[in-house]
Every structure is written in C-alpha cells, then in structure tokens.
Amino acid sequence: MSVKTKCGKCNGYTTQCAAIFAVIVLTVLSTNQIVSHHSAVRRHTRETGQKLQVNWSDCAPCPPESRPQSSLVQSAWTELSRINCSVDGDYMIGCRQDTFDVFLPASFINKYFEVYGELSPPDDHHQSQWYNFRSSYGTVHPLQQADYTPTGGFLNFHKYNVEARRAILCVTAAEGVPLATQWDKAGYFYAISIAQFGLSHHAKAQLEPTPVTRNFGAGDADLARWRMTAPGSSIKRVLDRVGGVDIPVLAFTSPASFRHGAPTLSLNTQERALSFQIKLTGPGGITVKIKTRRNTFGYVSYALVDKILEVKGDHVTYGMKIGNTRKWLWLTRDLFIDWLKGLGNPKISTNWFLEIVEVTLHGRGYLANMTVAASAHTQNLIQAADWLVNHQDRAGGWPTSVPIKTRAIELPPNWYSAMAQGQAMSVLVRAYNLTQEAKYLEAAVGALALFTRESTDGGVRTRFLGQLDWYEEYPTSPATFVLNGFIFSLLGLYDVQKTAGGDGQRLAQQLWTSGLFSLKKLLGLFDTGEGTLYDLRHVISHEPPNRARWDYHMTHIALLQQVALVDVDPVFSRTARRWLGYCRGERTPHN
Amino acid sequence: MSVKTKCGKCNGYTTQCAAIFAVIVLTVLSTNQIVSHHSAVRRHTRETGQKLQVNWSDCAPCPPESRPQSSLVQSAWTELSRINCSVDGDYMIGCRQDTFDVFLPASFINKYFEVYGELSPPDDHHQSQWYNFRSSYGTVHPLQQADYTPTGGFLNFHKYNVEARRAILCVTAAEGVPLATQWDKAGYFYAISIAQFGLSHHAKAQLEPTPVTRNFGAGDADLARWRMTAPGSSIKRVLDRVGGVDIPVLAFTSPASFRHGAPTLSLNTQERALSFQIKLTGPGGITVKIKTRRNTFGYVSYALVDKILEVKGDHVTYGMKIGNTRKWLWLTRDLFIDWLKGLGNPKISTNWFLEIVEVTLHGRGYLANMTVAASAHTQNLIQAADWLVNHQDRAGGWPTSVPIKTRAIELPPNWYSAMAQGQAMSVLVRAYNLTQEAKYLEAAVGALALFTRESTDGGVRTRFLGQLDWYEEYPTSPATFVLNGFIFSLLGLYDVQKTAGGDGQRLAQQLWTSGLFSLKKLLGLFDTGEGTLYDLRHVISHEPPNRARWDYHMTHIALLQQVALVDVDPVFSRTARRWLGYCRGERTPHN
C-alpha cells in the first residue's frame, strides 16, 4: 500500500505528518476506519506514551502540483450525528460529529477563511473522487531563466497572454498594440499593457524555436495563385518604395465592397500569424476567411476605416484608419486573438479559430511581404517598442489619458506611472539589443527623467518618510507605495543601466541603487506573516490594509526571485521562499 | 421557534445571515434536515431566482459572549460518505460528504488555521451539545472607565491578577512585591511585574467598595483575646516608636520555634488580607493557620529568615530577611495568594484558601496595627510605589538584572525598559495623587531621563529610519519596536505630563508628543489586515514577521482604546474597532 507522506519543507502545517500517515495506514489496515490524523497522533501518544519521531531526511520533496494518491479513499458509508457549531459566538451552522471529531462544512470554511476547494473531476477508472482543498488559487510558474539579463526572458512573462485578457478590447490594426478598457470601456492606450504585450512575446520568442515563415511574394508563381473571382478585379507586379527601398509588390484592383471580394489567395493553414504590408489608395482592405473548430467559417477584415473593432455576425472588422490612406502599413496579426476578440472572449469555445482558409483583397492598393507563420513574437515586441518610441512625450513619459478614481487612488488624466516607464524601458532595451537601432535605447534613456521628478510635481518619485526613494505605480498624494509596480520599475532601471552608456547609464545606475536600497529597507512592511500587502495605504493614510490577492502575491514572489538573480543580498530569495509557503497555509510563528 | 440572527456589525463573515437563518428554519421545518446555510442560500437563490435581502435595522446587536441558542440542534443520525481531502496538493486527510457539502475535520481546521474549538459542556437539561468554533481565544474586557486620568483605572488592569501568574514566584515578605521567574528560575525583581501589580490593585481599588477593616490593637480587650498556649510565653502593651510616632504596641515573648507557637489570636474570617507591623529582636515571626475548602488546615509563616519562599508539606514560609532584625516591617499579605504559591499555582483546587483561623507569634518582638480585610488594594499600590522609590538608580531607572537571549532579542544584564519606566511612572503618579507625598512624583519625573538617551547609549529611545522617536521595551540593537511596550511607556509619559509641573512637565509633554506622533505614523506597520504584529523585527532585521498571539492582540486593542480617550485623532478608535473584528475572523478587503 503506497502512502503519500507530507514533506516538512513543503508545508509547515506539522512536522509529524510522515509518521501520522504511517499511523493512519495502520489504523486503516487494522480497523478499516480512517481517523483524522490528529486523533491518530493523540491515540498513538496515549497508547505508546511516546512522542512520534520522524527522520525528515527520508522525506521526498513534494512537487507543488502533484496529483494526490487515492490509496486512502474509502467508499463505505458511516453514521455521523448532526451537531450545531457556534461561530465566534455569533451564529450557528450545521456540522457533523463522530466519536473522534467534529466536521465543519467546506462551504463555510471556504468563505470564512477565504480558501478554495472543489471536487476532483470524475475518474475514468471508476475510482473515488477526492476534494481538493487549497489555501491559494495561485500557481507558481518558475522563472523563465536561471539568470537575468536585459536581452533575456522576463519573470514568468512567457506564461502571460496579455492581448487575450478581458481588459484588452483588441490589438488595434493601425498601431498593432493592445487597447485597454480597464478604466474606460471606450478603450485607451495603456503603456503598461503595451509593454507587457511586448515583454511576453519577447519572452516567448526566447523559449520557442524560431517559427518557419512562408512567404507569399510577387514572383510569377506567387501571382498565378491569386484567383480573380469578381469582374473587373486584377493583380499585377509593380515596383514600389517600401521602407526606403524599391521592391516588387502586388498592385491590386477590385470592388471596394467587402461583400464582393477578389482577388483571393488560398492559404489553408492552421498557423495563426499573418503578416503583410499594405498601402491603399482609397476604401478597401483585406479579409481573412477562417475556419472554426466546429467547421463553420468566419471573416476577419482589416479595412481602411476609423472604427477600432466592429463585429457583425461572423464578420469581425479591424480599422486601419482613413488617415493612413496612401501609406504603407505593416500588420502582423494573430488570427486566433483577432477572432477571439470578435467572439467576446469566451473562455472555452468550439467556435475558436482553427485555420486560415484564404485572404481576399478589396479596393485599390498594394500588397507586399505577406507571410504566414505559427507565431510572430519578435515582430510583436517590435510593434510594442515602435509604439513606445512613437508615443513618448517631451517629458520622456507615456501618460495615461484616463483618470482614476477609486476608494484609495485618485489621479487626473495624463498621469505618469513608474511601472509604465520601467516596463517600457525593459521593452525598449530588448528591442535595442535585438535590432541595434539607436532610437530604442534613446527612448529608454529618455524615460529616466521622470524618475528624478517628485510625484507631487508631475514625476513618479516619492520618498518614504521623506528619505527613501520610491517609484510610484500610481503617483498619488498621499503616496500609495504599490510594491509590484515599484519592483517592475526597478527592473527597467536595471535594464537601462546594463545597456546604456554615459550619462544615461550613470543616471539609471543611481536610480536603481537608491531604489534597491529602499526595497531592502521597506520589504518587510509588505509581509503579514501569512500573506502580503499590495501597498502601504494602511501606513500612509490609515486605510484598512489592502491585502494582495493571490495573483499579486504570486507576482510579488516572482519579482523577488527575479531581483535575487541580480543582487547578492539573500533577503530576496529567503523572503520569496517564505512567501511561497504562505500559498500553502504556512504562517510565521507568533510570539 | 426562536432563531438567533447574525448581526452585520458583529461579524463581517456575510451580511445575509438573518435571511439565511430564516431559510434554515424553513428548511428544518419542512424537511426536518439542516443544511449548511451556504447551501441554503444557494438553494434559495436557485429556487426563487432572487437574491436575499435583509433589513439590518431589525438586527439586534450581538453580545460578544452570548450563549448560542440551541434551537437548531437535531439528534437524528444521517448517512455521509467518506471522502479524502487533498490539502494544498501535499497530503490527504479523511473528510465526509453528503449531497450538499463536504465536511472537514475540526482537528485539522484548528491546526491548519490556528483557530479554536471545543464542545460545549454537557447540558443539565439533556439538550444537545454544540461545538464552539472561535477565531480567537482572547476575551475583550471593556476599558474600566470612559475617560483616562492619572488618578483613575488603567486599561482593563482591574481584570489582571499579576501575583497569581505562574511567572511570579511569590510576593516577597521583605519587599511586599512580586518576584518574577520568567527568564531566571531563581527569581528577580522585574519592575514591569511590580508596576503591573501596583496598577492592577489600584484599578481594583477604584472599582470595589472600600473594604471594612477590622483592627486588632493593643487595648485591654484586644490583649485579653490572645491565648497563651506555650509555657513561658507572654504578651503585654508597651509604647514604641513606629513610623516616627510613639504608639501603644504589643510586646511578645514565646519559643522561637515555629513548632511551639504562642501567643495565639483566633480570627476565624474568610477575609484574606492580613496586615500588620512587626519588629523582631531575634529569630521568630508570625504563623497564620488557614482552613482550606476541603476543611483541612495549612500554615503560612512570615519568619525572620533569608529564604524567600519555602514549602514543607502543609507549611509555607516567607522570609522577612535576617537583616531586618530590630526593624519595624509592614506586611500586607493576601493569604489566598500566599497559600496558592505554596500549592504550586494549581488552576483549580479544593485545597484553596477558605478562611484565616488564627495567628500565632514566635520569638521575641513587637506587633502593631494588625488588621483583617477583604482586600488591601491601596496598600498593594503603595508597596509597589515604595519599592520603585527605594530601588530607582542614579539614572532614574529600574534596570533588569537578568540578561535576555532569545532568537531575536539579546540584552546584557541590567538593561532598561521604556515599558518599565513608563509603567513605574503610572504607578508613582497614582501613589502621589493618593498620598500627595512628593517622593513619588519626584521618582516619576526622575524616570524621564532615560527617554532622552539612545538605546545604543544605555537609554531606551530609538528612532525609526533615524527620525521617528520610539521608546523601546527591549533596547536591542538593531531595534525591535515592540508595540505594546511603546504605548505603555506613552501612558506613563502622559501621566507625568498631566501631574508634574515645571521642567518635568515640559520634558514629559515633549516626550509624549513626539511619541504619539510616531505612533500615528507607524501604527499601520503593525496591521496585517487579519491580525497584528508584536514588533518590527521583520522590517528592521528581515526576520519572519512576529505575529502577535491573541493575548497581545487584545492588549493592542485595549491600548488603542485607551489612547483614543486622550487624543482626538479618530485613527485610534477606528483601528481598535478593525482589530476587534479580526478576533472574529474578519479580514480587510484584498485588492
């Protein structure tokens, strides 16, 4: 009989569980009854007069996501009496009782303690179900890399899918970056979302093999593959200046209406990244016909209109903006995401994208460099970096146009965020390291200036008790001291100081050094001994402590693990380990 | 059928319990089954499609210690199946399951969440038991008074019984103050215990009616009541100088051996406070014969020996010290406590003190002002104050002779404590206000000096981030920032600034003001959103946070409630209310 033992270093609940389970096995074998393991320990102690001793070196480490073994499952029924339980002397709930123990309902436990539980899925092998009880819903994704460099991955961002989030309306066709809706349903460009979009794709590019790209160019064979399905439509090869160079491109003419599309090129591929350059002389665009998992068809158009996203039945249209008439645009689209946003972000859908069937051209214009690939992560990074370069303001920042007004945070329109500045720097440095194009590094260095300006003066810096520098995710007054945004901003500073030279390097290094000093001094303020706090509003403004939900607790851990890779102080890894324990119900000792 | 409703302001668990219980009642009545109230709510919502609405103005406040009504108790048995529960994916425990819910064993819940539960005591009326589930074991004692003055009560110290604690060896006969054993089993005078002894008795004196005191003087009738039971023993009236005044006292001669005691005076009283002045010219003393609750007899002697406490069978001896030969000593003894310490502090005992039977004199000496009363609280305060006056050192402090070496706190012998200084001040100011004797106020003012000296320089003051004054209960380096000790020291400063004049008043006011400023700035650092922290070792030294156990959490609340009475800032009462909620499982919101 195989028994899963509990490993002391995996959970602080008790250090006697290996022995406890041994006792349980004996109990099961001898009496065919399961007793709670505490009863078992008590009984063992009573009967033998000995305290249980466990040699923990025998104990294998517990994999965090291990599937529990079901050797203890019993299908027998038993009689329990009902008993009322008084909760804190305030009210009663219905419980159960047997000779050994009282049993409390999970529905109460989950709510009262803010924990989680669910029955395991039914088992194909007709084995019994079990109940999964968890302190946290968070999953610990290991860091992507064992070191941290400004050219490499970023925390566990390879697990992020920024543009798929509900708070993202879509990736716009004109800009190629996600449009946020968190604080304004109309949508706005939020530098943090854009930077995270770039960082997550860069991180994925590090991990995944370089995708094989199929080109659909302007050669004779390429031309011959286009079908002319509408009267008066044509396609031919011409030379045109694209990105400063004359290259052969396809000139096309067809009805501008998207109902009578032609020319058409069959692609029939399950790859989802479609990239092309397009220049239109008037209304028109390109339509991608897709097949869904349940074998129906859908249409995703990129049209020279000003609407950002329009959904009509099975037709989703992304606007490339009328202002871009007669300009070459470079689109790199993830058809899975573009179709998903049209479907309204269903979590699971048979209607999901399965295959690109064909593309059809509308109106008059030019098409160049059309490719299909499994992914286009590097190009997605460049889209983000280009948006950042093109939208950086004179102060070196990316202001958020939308004001915030919540219970604790109030910001007028066009506020700067140290987190936006920092994450933008991390994107720009990566784009620079990839392309060696100076504009990216210049923009990253330009983003430093706001770190030297007080948040009360339009910058992002505040000081704890007037002396410890802190870079504010939300530059409120009084300050909020959001932990995760601060550390993200530090990583951006680190990236710049490791990449730039001259004054930029010196300033970044100085900001990084003083920020890291503050982080060490103030890290403990966010530690409750059983979880972490999101910010310091309880210290500064005497608000109730704003406990970090498990998502943010996990982000805190990943950030500390990341900082531990670039600073020798053991406090970061030690704290990260302790915080990891909180996810499994561990608590620090009390006095 | 009477149903206990849950009041929203008593517990934040859910705001729908009144309606939930209404549903439960309906369920009980209609199906004779109890379902957990969450199931009930779910079912209600499912069946009616409505959300439950409760008018909370109908809801009576919940008394914190109310005995839950047992109208929900059901004695029927039911069948539940066994199911295994996986805990955080680490190990399995045995649970139960019915159609509505999974049930987890209380023995596991209590350990995992550090909560408490026990079955109610068996009921005389043959009603069913219930299970008492509680987040905290702490009891909230309301403050003694609705205001705070340096002449009045102190927090909830009227509930304290300092000398009965296990960490107190006894109240010594020579000094009349408690002897601590917490860090040294041999015993040592600890100014905090002594001050708390004085403050608790002063607080009790405020609440209880002045006890009726019976005097056993040196008049003819008094003399006649002494029985001469041993050959050669005698007693007579003489004049002697006691406390600077010539008064009639009793001169006695009898065998010095405590085995042959005489003269003897019958008292036969259940009052427990015996007070007398005694002067011995050689070996001897006084023995009090007591009767216990199980009608056996015991003997408590106060003898001119150097041992502090000696127990031989049913004979407990307290030493008045040979050095006190030919000196008038004033003893005020609580026979319940003196006998209890001889019994070894049993929590419940039939052998407890019931009655003083008689007193017997030994050796040669003088006796004056013997009284019996129900209590001697005011005299106990004076004992503490006198000890403090007599043992204050040149620096104005009461150093602790015993070093400390724990995981986080290390102090060499003779360290000062801001808490000791502060609580001593509170005692001395009360003794001064009672007696108008200048020595008490002078000692209180003298105790201020150590607050102006850094803890690294032999004082008790440290500064948070070098700028916020903090008075250290333990003047460690690096600093520990113990919250309760700091606020106790503030109350002492408040007492002096309200009582002293001149420079003393000015210094006390300045120390109080800057301390209160720090408290407001740093209070949030101790708040975890579900409990409080004992100190800031996690901030200063990156230790795991030292969570306050419920006793200290309760003390934190009482201290804030007390400060709220002398400062207008609503932060103190608001925080105290929030912290009170944590005792019933309330948590602050998470982000």
Interface residues (C-beta under 8 A of the other chain):
Chain A: K4 T5 K6 C7 C10 N11 Y13 T14 C17 F21 I24 I34 V35 S36 H37 H38 S39 C62 P64 E65 S66 R67 P68 Q69 S70 L72 V73 Q74 S75 A76 W77 T78 E79 L80 S81 R82 I83 N84 C85 S86 V87 D88 G89 D90 Y91 M92 I93 G94 C95 R96 Q97 F100 D101 V102 F103 L104 P105 A106 S107 F108 I109 K111 Y112 F113 E114 G117 L119 S120 S128 Q129 W130 Y131 N132 F133 R134 S135 F464 L465 G466 Q467 L468 K521 L522 L523 G524 L525 D527 T528 G529 E530 G531 L533 Y534 D535 L536 H538 V539 I540 H542 P544 P545 N546 R547 A548 R549 Y552 V571 R574 T575 R578 C583 R584 G585 R587 T588 P589 H590 N591
Chain B: K4 T5 K6 C7 C10 N11 Y13 T14 C17 F21 I24 I34 V35 S36 H37 H38 S39 C62 P64 E65 S66 R67 P68 Q69 S70 L72 V73 Q74 S75 A76 W77 T78 E79 L80 S81 R82 I83 N84 C85 S86 V87 D88 G89 D90 Y91 M92 I93 G94 C95 R96 Q97 F100 D101 V102 F103 L104 P105 A106 S107 F108 I109 K111 Y112 F113 E114 G117 L119 S120 S128 Q129 W130 Y131 N132 F133 R134 S135 F464 L465 G466 Q467 L468 K521 L522 L523 G524 L525 D527 T528 G529 E530 G531 L533 Y534 D535 L536 H538 V539 I540 H542 P544 P545 N546 R547 A548 R549 Y552 V571 R574 T575 R578 C583 R584 G585 R587 T588 P589 H590 N591
